[in-house]
Amino acid sequence: MMTQTTAMKQKLFMCAMTNNLESIPADWLAPPGVHACCTTRMGGVSAAPFDHLNLATHVGDEAQAIAENRQRLRAAFSLPAEPFWLNQVHGVTVAEAGTSPLPDADAAYTDQPHTVLAILTADCLSVVFASDDGLEIAAAHAGWRGLAAGVLEATVARFTALPARIHVWMGPAIGPTTFEVGEEVRAAFVDAHADEAQGFNPTSVPGKYCADLFILARLRLHRAGVCYINGGGLCTFSDAQRFYSYRRDHGRTGRMATLVWRSA
């Protein structure tokens, strides 16, 4: 008989096709009415090197292609509104949806229905949140700088729900065997929290480590009081067919979108 753990792992690696747009459905214990997913690069109209479903306006892609891709995104998931896009700056600011267009922030929060939160990534970790009653949702962009600075903790603190009542799902990110970093990155975590050394494995090159964003995020979320954490494990760098990767493609690439919204 298939165990629950095995079933959840298999579900994690499944993709959903909606009107030829491919996405990774969130595998988490979200309350009814809360929806979340991460797009892949499949299903859009952008030309190389942004092929195909680039959703970012700041990477050099054609404006007309981006507009078409965003229209396809909204139609594919029957989104109740245009996503609340952020100008992501690798910080810890949590913007409330609807307060201003394109704010400088790396997380978004809402307690309003029919509001779609969006995070753009191409190696950085995306994280979505929902209170167990479904009344509050959030999404965060957690590259190593924002992660070390506390963007996940700041997002948890924005909720009125207690941390133990918040469910979390982690989207794809550059994986623990491909994200090579220097001593300064390790120090940014370990100097503050010694237990985060487990998120770094030394390579054969002195002073270089492979960093595990998924472990680091879990440690920080647990420290903030979050108990229900799912997702992680999908490597953007290693899967060029499905995912954009800033590092693999030397900075010239598109962006996926991780979305969370509630319908009621």
C-alpha positions in Angstrom: 0.0 0.0 0.0 1.3 3.5 -0.8 2.1 5.5 2.3 0.8 9.0 2.8 4.4 10.3 2.6 5.0 8.5 -0.7 1.8 9.8 -2.2 2.6 13.4 -1.1 6.1 13.1 -2.8 4.5 11.8 -6.0 2.0 14.6 -6.0 4.7 17.2 -5.4 6.4 16.3 -8.7 3.2 16.4 -10.8 2.3 19.2 -13.1 -1.1 20.5 -14.0 -1.9 21.5 -17.6 -4.5 24.2 -18.0 -5.1 25.5 -21.5 -1.6 24.5 -22.4 -0.2 26.4 -19.5 1.8 24.2 -17.1 2.0 24.7 -13.4 3.1 23.0 -10.2 0.0 22.8 -7.9 0.7 23.5 -4.2 0.8 20.3 -2.1 -0.3 21.5 1.3 -3.2 21.4 3.7 -4.8 24.6 2.6 -8.3 25.4 3.8 -11.2 25.3 1.3 -11.3 28.3 -1.0 -7.5 28.9 -0.9 -5.6 28.2 -4.1 -1.8 28.2 -4.8 0.5 27.1 -7.6 3.8 27.9 -9.3 4.0 28.3 -13.1 6.7 26.7 -15.2 8.2 28.2 -18.4 5.7 26.3 -20.6 2.6 27.7 -22.2 3.5 31.2 -23.3 4.6 33.2 -26.3 8.0 34.7 -25.3 10.9 34.1 -27.6 14.4 32.9 -26.5 16.0 33.3 -24.1 12.7 34.0 -22.3 10.8 31.1 -23.9 8.0 30.6 -23.2 5.9 31.9 -20.3 8.0 34.7 -18.9 5.9 36.8 -16.6 8.4 39.5 -15.6 8.5 43.0 -17.1 12.1 43.8 -16.0 14.1 41.2 -17.8 14.3 42.6 -21.3 11.4 40.6 -22.8 9.0 42.1 -25.4 6.2 44.0 -23.7 3.6 42.5 -26.0 4.7 39.0 -25.2 4.6 39.6 -21.4 1.1 41.1 -21.7 -0.1 38.0 -23.6 1.6 35.7 -21.1 -0.1 37.5 -18.2 -3.5 37.3 -19.9 -3.0 33.6 -20.5 -2.1 33.2 -16.8 -5.2 34.9 -15.6 -7.5 33.0 -18.1 -5.9 29.6 -17.3 -6.7 29.8 -13.6 -9.8 31.9 -13.8 -8.1 34.4 -11.5 -10.6 36.7 -9.8 -8.3 39.7 -10.4 -5.0 40.8 -11.9 -2.2 39.6 -9.6 -0.7 42.0 -7.1 2.8 42.3 -8.5 5.8 43.5 -6.5 9.0 45.3 -7.3 11.2 42.7 -5.5 14.3 44.1 -3.9 15.6 41.3 -1.7 14.4 42.9 1.4 11.9 42.2 4.2 9.1 44.6 3.5 5.6 43.0 3.5 3.1 45.0 1.4 -0.6 44.8 1.9 -2.3 44.1 -1.4 -4.1 47.0 -2.9 -2.3 49.7 -1.0 -0.1 50.9 -3.9 0.8 49.6 -7.3 4.1 47.7 -7.7 5.5 48.5 -4.2 9.1 47.9 -3.3 8.6 44.8 -1.3 9.4 41.1 -1.1 6.2 39.8 0.4 2.5 40.5 0.1 -0.4 39.9 2.5 -4.1 40.2 2.3 -7.2 39.3 4.3 -9.5 40.1 1.4 -11.1 37.5 -0.9 -10.7 37.6 -4.7 -7.1 39.1 -4.3 -4.3 37.3 -6.0 -0.8 37.6 -4.6 2.2 36.9 -6.9 6.0 36.3 -6.5 8.4 36.2 -9.4 11.4 33.8 -9.2 14.1 32.2 -11.3 16.2 30.4 -8.6 15.0 32.3 -5.4 12.6 30.5 -3.2 8.9 31.4 -3.2 6.8 30.7 -0.2 3.0 31.0 0.3 1.1 31.2 3.5 -2.5 30.7 4.6 -4.2 30.8 8.0 -6.1 27.6 8.8 -9.4 29.4 8.6 -8.5 30.7 5.1 -9.1 34.3 6.0 -5.5 35.4 5.6 -3.0 34.6 2.9 0.5 35.8 2.0 3.4 35.2 -0.4 7.1 35.8 0.0 10.2 36.0 -2.2 13.1 34.4 -0.3 16.4 34.6 -2.0 19.3 34.1 0.3 19.6 37.8 1.2 15.9 38.1 2.1 15.9 34.8 3.8 18.9 35.8 6.0 17.4 39.2 6.7 14.1 37.7 7.9 11.5 38.0 5.2 9.7 34.8 6.2 9.6 35.9 9.9 8.2 39.3 8.8 5.5 37.7 6.8 4.5 35.4 9.6 4.4 38.4 11.9 1.9 40.2 9.6 -0.8 37.6 10.3 -3.3 38.1 13.1 -3.5 34.3 13.2 -1.1 32.6 15.6 2.0 31.1 13.8 0.9 27.6 14.8 -2.3 28.1 12.8 -0.4 29.1 9.6 0.1 26.6 6.7 3.1 27.1 4.4 4.1 25.8 0.9 7.5 26.2 -0.6 7.8 26.4 -4.4 10.8 25.5 -6.6 14.2 27.0 -6.1 17.8 26.4 -6.9 18.6 23.1 -5.2 21.0 22.0 -2.5 23.4 20.3 -4.9 23.7 23.3 -7.3 23.6 26.5 -5.2 27.2 27.1 -4.6 28.0 30.1 -2.3 30.9 31.6 -0.5 31.8 31.9 3.2 30.0 35.3 3.4 26.7 33.7 2.6 27.1 31.0 5.2 28.2 33.6 7.8 25.1 35.6 7.1 23.0 32.7 8.5 25.3 30.8 10.9 26.6 33.9 12.8 23.1 34.6 13.9 21.8 31.0 14.3 24.4 28.2 14.7 21.9 25.5 13.9 21.7 26.8 10.3 25.1 25.3 9.6 23.1 22.2 8.6 21.9 24.2 5.5 25.5 24.3 4.1 27.6 21.5 2.8 31.3 22.1 2.0 32.4 21.6 -1.6 35.8 20.4 -2.8 36.8 24.1 -3.1 38.0 25.7 0.1 35.6 28.4 1.4 32.7 27.2 -0.9 29.5 25.6 0.1 26.3 24.2 -1.4 23.4 26.0 0.3 20.0 24.4 0.9 17.4 27.1 0.8 14.7 24.6 1.7 16.3 23.6 4.9 17.2 27.2 5.8 13.6 28.3 5.2 12.2 25.4 7.3 14.5 26.2 10.2 13.4 29.8 10.2 9.7 29.1 9.8 9.9 26.6 12.7 11.7 29.1 14.8 8.9 31.6 14.1 6.4 29.1 15.3 5.1 27.6 12.1 4.4 23.9 12.3 2.8 23.0 8.9 5.3 23.3 6.1 5.1 21.5 2.8 6.7 21.7 -0.6 10.3 22.3 -1.5 12.7 20.0 -3.3 12.2 21.0 -6.9 15.4 22.4 -8.4 15.2 25.2 -10.9 18.8 25.0 -12.0 18.6 21.3 -12.8 15.4 21.3 -14.9 15.9 23.6 -17.8 12.8 22.2 -19.6 10.4 23.4 -16.9 12.1 26.2 -15.0 13.9 29.4 -15.5 17.3 29.7 -13.6 19.1 33.0 -13.2 22.4 31.2 -12.4 22.2 28.5 -15.0 21.3 31.0 -17.8 23.8 33.6 -16.6 21.2 36.2 -15.7 19.5 36.3 -19.1 16.2 34.5 -18.5 12.5 34.8 -17.6 10.6 34.4 -14.4 8.0 32.0 -13.1 5.1 33.2 -10.9 4.0 31.7 -7.6 0.4 32.6 -6.9 -1.9 32.4 -3.9 -5.5 33.6 -3.7 -8.8 32.8 -2.0 -12.1 32.6 -3.8 -14.4 33.3 -0.8 
